[in-house]
Every structure is written in structure tokens, then in C-alpha cells.
Amino acid sequence: MALDLSNRPLPAGVSSPEMPLGLWGSYRAARRNVLELIPAAAYREPVIADTKRGRWIMLMDPTGIERVLRHREQDYPKSAILKRLMTPREGDNLIITEGDVWKRQRQALSTPFRPRALNVAAPIINDAARRITHTLGSTSGSVDVFPFMTEASCDVMVDLALGGRDAIDRDALARSVDAYVTGLGRISLFDILGVPNWVPRPAALFDQSRKVMDDLADEIIAKRASRGPSPEPDLLDLLIEAHSEGTLDALEVRNNLLGFLFAGHETTALTLTWALYLLALHPEIQAAAREECLAVFGQDDPDMESLAQLKLVRQIIDETLRLYPPAGFLTRTVRKDDTLSGVEVKRGATVILPVYALHRHERWWKDPLYFDPTRFDPQPSDKHPRGAYLPFGDGPRICIGTSMAITEAVLILATLVRSLHFSLPEGRSPKPVMWFTLRPEGGLHLDVTQAASGHSRGSTVPKRA
């Protein structure tokens, strides 16, 4: 029996201009919401290009995307705008480096993200999930769930990376991340005009968010170096060890620590926030997920064996990442003249990969605007092309923490939906807004109550035909 979407509500989206905007229109849209830069044609055409000047190409064709990210990734380095947004005040990090420097850093940082490390992470994730479930269950009325998800994911990251929540001022970290995302994380008019990165952007002249994060990291590293490694080595111990062995310099230690603290909790918190919204919008799927959790791990904590059995919860996370990818845009620069999806591109042009539009593209997805976790069944009838789904990028530069992020999101969501029920307050609907990451503008408010105990009737989600 096919999943009937005809009577289901459409999740929140954004309006799109019919055609690409001009210079001034692009700047104004980017300051409001980067998603408003995506023309309507990007949701139905495989490619849109600047045929007059050849400055850019917007690519939604999975084959062309795989060429850029997988098969010829060395010819498509990260763009100047992306590098500016992710470049530390001093030095570099894994996100922006290229070539041999990137390979050296990637190798040095890979240990905490290998599969066996997930077994160590599971109890830490469950501990954070229990705390946040208890806290949310104690609230009354409508609450913004995003700060709660941020708290949970931040707890996991600092426990894994720093050996304990007391190692860092979480509130100071959260404030500086917010300031960065809403300030420096926005595209500047200088970016639109092609002004070189070495020219300071106006916002950077008065912003202190990066300095606050640098100072936090320096203090953490100094304390750890003075007292020695933890009994069970964590990410910070491994970074300091890599520095002592000469694999990483001091700035690389600081910058990569900050990169993990930022990316590790921001993206997971957003995934969980949007997942709770989608479940509140679809109570029958929420009930089915609760039944699955009760059947798989009951009142215990989910473990790594449970993870493989939480099929619907995993599909909910995958579908959430499709509709609301934390990184809604990827950009690359053409290093050599090439042809992408039948369009000639010249050296220096910008390749825009609008992940948000790609994930909602009518050619690659059936009913693309609807929330349908069953599209991620292991054997779906309408399998999407590989290059049409990029929540963590693709190719050699795919996010190093992908497996950890998925594990964390599934385990926390499972604990939440087993015990709590989420519903939408009347008259409230979130607005997806992207500057640096894809956030709900003004937060995401839900009503939270205790879930009914036992199994619910009528909650089974049918398989797709």
C-alpha cells in the first residue's frame, strides 16, 4: 500500500524568484535569507548558467555534481566566499585546506570518528538524551526547542572532545556561535562584488565572536596541557598529541578543535529541531516512531544494537536532512576549463550547488515537498540518484563526522519520542532561513507533553508501493 500524501500538510518552505536575481537583488536576498537566491527553475531544471558572462553555473544534475565533488574534486576547490566564512582569524583548519595539507590534517583527526569510536560515544549520547528529555518534560506551554537541542548536542560534543561539560563555558560558546552565524556568517556586498578575501568585511571590523571562541579554545588547551591527558583519551588529547609529534601546529590544534565544537553541535541540533517539527506536523508518524522505540529498547537506553533496529527513526533523520539540510549551499571554483552537464565552464567561474533545491527537485524525488520517511526504505520503488542527496557533502571532502552525527541524532530522537509528545501550537509555523546554516527564524516553538504509555493504535505508517 502506498503512503498517501494527499491529505498531509506541506512542511514550511521558502518562496523563490522565477529567474536569477541581479547584483543588487542578490545582495538584498542574501542578507535576508540565502535560500531566496535560488530561482524557481532550480527545483525543476538540471542546470542554470550565466551564459552572458560565464561567471557562475548552478548545478542540480546528480551526474555533474558527482564530477565536481567526487571524480574531479581537485579541479573544483572550495570557493572564496566559503573559505572566507570558514577561515579562522589565524591559520587554517580541515574545512578550508586543500591538497597535502588537507590530507595531513584529515589523517591526524580521523581516529575519533572511526566506527569503533561510536561504541564509546553511545553512553555519552544517551546521558545527554536522558537529561534533555527530563528537562523538556518539565516544561509547560509552548517552548522553543532549538536551545534545548543545542544544549544536548553541545553536551555530547564537549564530553566527547573535552572529557567533560565543565571544561568549557557552554553559554559563552553558544553566544559566540549565534553571533557568528547571524553576523559574520552572512554574505557581504563585498562577496557579491568579488572583492578579495584579504579586504576586511565591514561586519568583521566590530565583531568579537571569533576572538571569544579563540580565547575559549586557548584556555581549554592550556589547562589540558598543564594537567596531562585524560585517563581515556578524547579528541583534545589526540590533537595535543598530534601537535607534540609535529603533525599539527598550535594554530591547527586550536582551529580544528573549534571547528568540531561548532560543526559538531550546530548541525546535529538543527537536525533534531527540524525533525521534532516534522513529527509534530505528522502525529501519525510520530506515534509510529514511538511504537518502534518501545518495541526495540522499551524503557532502557538504546545501544548500538538498537541503532540498527530503529529503522523508522533513522528514516526520519534522513528525510529531515533532505528537507532541511543544515548546509543548504555548497560552492566551488573552477580551476580548469571543463564541461558540466553539457555546459562549458571557464577557469575562475563559481559552481553553485544549491543543496536545499537539489533535495526538493521534482526530477529526482517523488512528491519532493512532502515529508515521507519511507522514501529512505532500503528498497524504495523510486530510488533517488546518489548525487541528489548531499546532507554532508560527498566525495573525499565528505564531512568527517557523518557517522557520529547520524548516530547522535538517531539515539537522541529515539529517547525524546519514546517519552514525549510534540505538537504544533495553533497559528505558529517556522520559517527556514539560511545565512550560514539553515535555522528556523525566531526559533521553533512546540507544545511538549508526556507521551501516553504503552502502544498506540492506528499509528502504523504503511510502506510505499
C-alpha positions in Angstrom: 0.0 0.0 0.0 1.4 3.4 -1.0 1.9 6.1 1.6 -1.0 8.6 0.9 0.3 12.2 1.0 -2.9 13.8 -0.4 -4.2 14.9 3.0 -0.9 15.7 4.6 0.3 19.2 5.3 3.2 20.7 3.4 6.2 21.4 5.6 7.5 25.0 5.8 9.4 26.2 2.8 10.5 29.5 1.1 9.3 31.5 -1.8 11.6 31.7 -4.9 12.1 34.2 -7.6 11.3 32.8 -11.1 14.6 33.8 -12.5 18.1 34.5 -11.0 18.3 37.9 -9.3 20.6 40.7 -10.4 23.5 42.1 -8.4 21.6 44.3 -6.0 18.7 41.9 -5.7 21.1 39.0 -4.9 22.8 41.1 -2.2 19.4 42.0 -0.6 18.2 38.4 -0.7 21.4 37.0 0.7 21.2 39.4 3.7 17.6 38.3 4.3 17.8 34.6 3.5 20.3 32.9 1.2 17.6 30.4 0.2 15.8 33.3 -1.6 18.7 33.4 -4.1 17.5 30.1 -5.5 15.3 30.6 -8.6 12.2 28.5 -9.0 13.7 26.9 -12.1 16.4 25.3 -9.9 13.7 23.0 -8.5 12.9 21.6 -11.9 15.9 22.1 -14.2 19.2 20.2 -14.0 21.4 23.3 -14.7 21.1 27.1 -14.8 24.1 29.1 -16.1 25.2 32.7 -16.5 25.5 32.4 -20.3 26.4 36.0 -20.9 29.4 36.4 -18.6 30.1 32.8 -17.6 30.7 33.8 -14.0 28.6 31.1 -12.5 26.7 27.8 -13.0 24.0 26.5 -10.7 24.1 22.7 -10.8 21.3 20.4 -9.8 22.3 17.4 -12.1 23.5 14.5 -10.0 26.0 13.4 -12.6 27.5 16.8 -12.9 27.6 17.1 -9.1 29.4 13.8 -8.8 32.0 15.1 -11.2 32.6 18.2 -9.1 32.6 16.5 -5.7 33.9 13.0 -6.4 35.6 12.4 -9.7 37.3 15.7 -10.3 37.3 17.3 -6.9 40.9 18.5 -7.2 39.7 20.7 -10.1 36.9 22.3 -8.0 38.3 23.7 -4.8 36.1 25.5 -2.3 35.1 28.9 -3.4 36.4 32.2 -2.0 33.1 33.0 -0.2 33.0 29.6 1.5 36.6 29.9 2.6 36.1 33.4 4.0 33.1 32.2 6.0 35.1 29.3 7.4 38.6 30.7 7.7 39.8 31.2 11.3 41.3 34.6 12.4 44.7 33.0 12.2 45.9 29.9 10.4 43.7 27.3 8.8 41.6 24.2 9.5 40.4 20.9 8.0 37.4 22.7 6.4 39.3 25.1 4.2 42.6 23.4 3.5 43.4 21.7 0.2 45.9 19.1 -1.2 48.6 17.7 1.0 47.8 20.0 4.0 44.2 18.7 4.0 45.4 15.1 3.8 47.7 15.6 6.7 45.1 17.2 8.9 42.4 14.7 7.9 44.6 11.7 8.8 45.5 13.3 12.1 41.9 13.9 13.0 40.3 10.6 11.8 40.7 8.4 14.9 37.7 9.8 17.0 35.4 9.2 14.0 36.2 5.6 13.2 33.3 3.1 13.6 34.7 1.6 16.9 34.6 5.1 18.5 30.8 5.1 18.2 30.6 2.4 20.9 32.3 4.7 23.3 30.1 7.6 22.2 26.7 5.8 22.7 26.6 6.1 26.6 27.6 9.8 26.4 24.8 10.4 23.8 22.3 8.6 25.9 23.2 10.5 29.0 22.6 13.8 27.2 19.4 12.5 25.7 18.0 11.5 29.2 18.9 14.9 30.6 17.2 16.9 27.8 14.1 14.6 27.8 13.7 15.2 31.5 14.2 19.0 31.1 11.7 19.3 28.2 9.2 17.1 30.0 9.3 19.5 32.9 8.3 22.5 30.7 4.8 23.8 30.3 3.2 25.6 27.3 4.9 26.4 24.1 8.7 26.2 24.1 11.4 26.9 21.6 13.0 23.5 21.2 16.1 24.7 19.4 18.1 25.9 22.5 17.3 22.5 24.2 18.6 20.6 21.2 21.7 22.9 21.1 22.3 22.1 24.8 22.0 18.3 24.3 24.3 18.2 21.2 26.8 20.6 22.9 26.9 18.3 25.9 27.7 15.4 23.7 30.4 17.2 21.8 32.2 18.6 24.8 32.0 15.3 26.6 33.5 13.5 23.6 36.0 16.2 22.7 37.0 17.6 26.1 36.3 14.9 28.6 33.5 16.7 30.5 31.0 19.5 30.4 32.9 21.5 33.0 35.8 22.0 30.5 34.1 24.9 28.7 31.7 27.8 29.3 28.9 26.4 27.2 26.8 29.6 27.4 29.8 31.7 26.1 30.3 29.2 23.3 26.6 29.3 22.3 26.5 33.1 22.4 29.6 33.4 20.2 28.3 30.8 17.7 25.0 32.7 17.5 26.8 36.0 17.0 28.9 34.5 14.2 26.1 32.8 12.4 23.9 35.9 12.4 26.7 38.3 11.8 29.9 37.2 10.1 28.1 34.2 8.6 26.1 36.4 6.3 27.2 37.2 2.7 28.7 40.7 2.4 28.2 43.1 -0.6 32.0 42.7 -1.0 31.4 39.0 -1.7 28.8 39.8 -4.4 31.2 42.3 -6.0 34.1 39.8 -5.9 36.3 41.9 -3.5 39.3 39.7 -2.4 39.1 37.9 0.9 42.0 39.9 2.3 39.9 43.0 2.4 38.1 43.1 5.8 34.3 42.9 5.6 32.5 45.7 7.5 30.9 43.3 10.0 34.3 41.8 10.9 35.7 45.2 12.0 33.4 45.3 15.1 32.7 41.6 15.6 34.3 39.8 18.6 32.7 36.3 18.2 35.7 34.7 16.7 38.1 36.2 19.3 35.8 34.9 22.1 35.9 31.4 20.6 39.7 31.6 20.1 40.1 32.6 23.7 37.9 29.8 24.9 39.9 27.3 22.9 43.2 28.6 24.1 42.2 28.4 27.7 40.9 24.8 27.3 44.1 23.7 25.5 46.4 25.4 28.1 44.6 23.7 31.0 44.8 20.3 29.4 48.4 20.7 28.5 49.2 21.6 32.1 47.5 18.6 33.7 48.2 16.0 31.1 46.0 13.6 29.1 42.7 12.1 30.3 42.6 8.5 31.6 40.5 7.8 28.4 42.0 9.9 25.6 39.5 12.3 24.0 39.6 14.4 20.9 41.6 17.2 22.6 44.2 14.7 23.8 44.6 13.4 20.3 45.0 16.9 18.9 47.6 17.8 21.5 49.4 14.5 20.8 49.4 15.3 17.1 51.0 18.7 18.0 53.7 17.1 20.1 54.5 14.7 17.3 54.8 17.6 14.8 51.7 16.5 12.8 49.7 19.6 13.7 50.9 23.1 14.6 49.5 25.1 17.5 47.0 27.0 15.4 45.8 23.9 13.7 45.1 22.4 17.1 43.0 25.4 18.2 41.2 25.9 14.8 40.2 22.2 14.4 39.0 22.0 18.0 36.8 25.0 17.4 35.6 23.5 14.0 34.5 20.4 15.7 32.8 22.2 18.6 30.9 24.4 16.2 30.0 22.0 13.4 29.6 19.1 15.8 26.8 20.6 17.8 25.2 23.2 15.4 24.3 20.7 12.7 23.0 18.0 15.0 21.0 20.5 17.0 19.4 21.8 13.8 18.6 18.3 12.5 16.9 17.4 15.8 15.0 20.6 15.9 13.6 20.2 12.4 12.9 16.5 13.0 10.7 17.4 16.0 8.8 20.0 13.9 8.2 17.4 11.2 6.9 14.9 13.7 4.7 17.5 15.3 3.3 18.2 11.9 2.7 14.5 11.3 1.4 12.9 14.5 0.7 9.5 13.0 4.4 9.2 12.0 5.4 10.4 15.5 3.2 7.7 17.0 4.7 5.0 14.7 8.2 6.1 15.8 7.3 5.9 19.4 5.9 2.3 18.9 9.2 1.4 17.2 11.2 2.7 20.1 9.1 0.9 22.7 9.4 -2.3 20.8 13.2 -2.0 20.3 14.5 -0.8 23.6 11.5 -0.2 25.9 12.4 1.8 29.0 16.1 1.0 28.7 18.7 3.2 26.9 19.1 2.4 23.2 22.5 0.9 22.4 24.4 0.3 19.2 22.5 -2.9 18.5 19.3 -0.9 18.9 20.6 1.6 16.4 20.3 -0.9 13.6 16.7 -1.8 14.5 15.5 1.8 14.8 14.7 1.8 11.0 11.9 4.4 11.0 13.7 6.8 13.4 16.8 6.6 11.1 14.5 7.3 8.0 13.0 10.3 9.8 16.5 11.7 10.3 17.4 11.0 6.7 14.2 12.7 5.5 14.7 15.6 7.8 18.2 16.1 6.3 16.6 16.1 2.9 14.0 18.8 3.6 16.2 20.9 5.9 19.9 20.2 5.2 22.0 22.2 7.8 24.3 23.3 4.9 21.9 24.3 2.3 24.5 25.6 -0.2 27.9 24.4 -1.4 30.1 26.4 -3.7 33.2 25.6 -5.7 35.6 27.4 -8.0 36.5 26.1 -11.5 40.3 25.5 -11.5 40.4 24.3 -15.1 38.1 24.8 -18.1 35.6 22.0 -18.2 32.1 20.9 -19.3 29.5 20.3 -16.7 26.1 18.7 -17.7 26.6 19.9 -21.2 27.6 23.5 -20.2 31.1 24.8 -20.8 32.6 26.4 -17.7 35.7 28.6 -17.6 38.5 28.8 -15.1 37.6 31.1 -12.3 33.8 30.6 -12.6 31.8 29.7 -9.5 29.9 26.4 -9.3 26.8 26.7 -7.0 25.3 23.5 -5.6 22.0 24.6 -4.0 21.6 21.5 -1.8 18.2 22.8 -0.5 16.8 22.9 -4.0 18.5 19.7 -5.0 16.8 17.9 -2.2 13.4 19.2 -3.3 14.0 18.7 -7.0 11.0 17.4 -8.9 13.1 15.2 -11.3 15.0 13.3 -8.6 12.3 13.0 -5.9 8.7 11.8 -5.9 6.4 14.3 -4.1 9.5 16.3 -3.2 7.9 18.9 -1.0 6.2 16.3 1.3 7.6 14.7 4.4 7.9 11.0 3.6 10.4 9.0 5.7 9.6 5.8 3.8 11.4 7.1 0.7 14.5 6.0 2.6 13.5 2.4 2.8 16.4 0.1 1.9 14.4 -1.0 -1.2 12.3 2.0 -2.2 10.5 1.8 -5.5 11.8 5.3 -6.6 15.4 5.3 -5.6 17.0 8.7 -5.9 20.3 9.2 -7.8 23.3 9.2 -5.5 24.3 12.8 -6.3 20.8 14.1 -5.5 21.3 13.7 -1.7 24.1 15.7 -0.1 23.4 16.5 3.6 27.1 16.0 4.4 28.6 16.7 1.0 30.2 13.9 -1.0 33.5 12.5 -2.2 36.8 12.8 -0.4 35.6 16.0 1.3 32.5 14.5 2.8 32.1 15.5 6.5 34.5 13.6 8.7 31.8 13.3 11.4 29.0 12.0 9.3 28.6 8.6 11.1 28.9 10.3 14.5 26.3 12.9 13.6 23.8 10.3 12.4 24.3 8.1 15.5 23.8 11.0 17.8 20.7 12.3 16.0 19.0 8.8 15.9 19.7 8.0 19.6 18.6 11.4 20.9 15.5 11.5 18.8 14.6 7.9 19.8 14.8 8.8 23.5 12.8 12.0 23.0 9.9 10.5 21.1 9.6 7.4 23.3 8.8 9.6 26.3 7.4 12.9 25.0 4.8 14.1 22.5 5.4 17.1 20.4 2.6 19.2 18.7 2.4 22.5 16.9 0.9 25.5 18.7 -2.0 26.9 16.9 -1.1 29.6 14.4 2.6 29.1 14.5 4.8 27.9 11.6 8.6 28.1 11.4 10.4 29.9 8.5 13.5 28.2 7.2 16.3 30.9 7.0 19.8 30.3 5.9 22.8 32.6 6.4 25.5 30.2 7.4 23.3 27.2 8.5 19.6 26.5 7.9 17.9 27.7 11.1 14.2 28.3 11.9 13.8 32.1 12.1 13.0 33.2 15.6 13.3 29.6 16.9 10.9 26.7 16.6 8.1 26.6 19.2 6.3 23.3 20.0 4.0 22.1 22.7 5.6 19.3 24.7 3.7 16.8 26.8 4.3 13.4 28.3 3.6 10.6 25.8 0.9 8.1 26.5 2.4 5.0 28.0 2.2 1.7 26.1 1.4 1.2 22.4 -0.9 3.5 20.4 -3.4 2.2 17.9 -3.6 3.3 14.4 0.0 4.6 14.3 1.5 2.3 11.7 3.0 4.1 8.7 2.3 2.0 5.6 5.1 1.0 3.3 5.4 2.8 -0.1 4.3 0.8 -3.1 
